[in-house]
């Protein structure tokens, strides 16, 4: 185990959590930001992520390339409700229910923060919208939730983060798209 990667990965996930916290506070969901991604510090997630750490993208994708799966991801998505994959149940009548407001807002903040952390100075809101538009094609997510997330990212590109990422406006959009 590379000692340098331990510290680099610890710094990265802590920085990511800090950005999510700030974004969640802006969106009116501070508790979601405070508790965001605590499972990343668990041995299952932490040590696999250290092993596959690159600093430029998620170590989960590197583990999947090498092994065909990621134990960190399997652990993470089953414990964190801000991931669309948490809400998939292929044996339920509604395989992909509408994700509750507080978790979908956390998801948006998570996606923004991940882009900021990995893209650094090259990050733009347009980058995040483009990334989402590619990701949603392969992600199993309720159509209403997908439309809400898309609209939020479009609004961030058009009107900015401060205007879009506030609780009153997000609640209004959620009612429009998810109710």
Buried (B, 14 or more C-beta within 10 A) or exposed (E): EEEEBBEBBBEBBEEBBBBBBBBBBBBBBEEBBEBBBEBBEEEBBBBBBBBBBBEEEBBBEBBBEEEEEBBBBBBBBEBBBBBBBBBBEEEEEEEBBBBBBBBBBBBBBBBBBBBBBBBEEEBEBEBBBEBBEEEBEEBEBBEBBBBBBBBBBBBBBEEEBEEBBBEEBBBEBBEEBBE
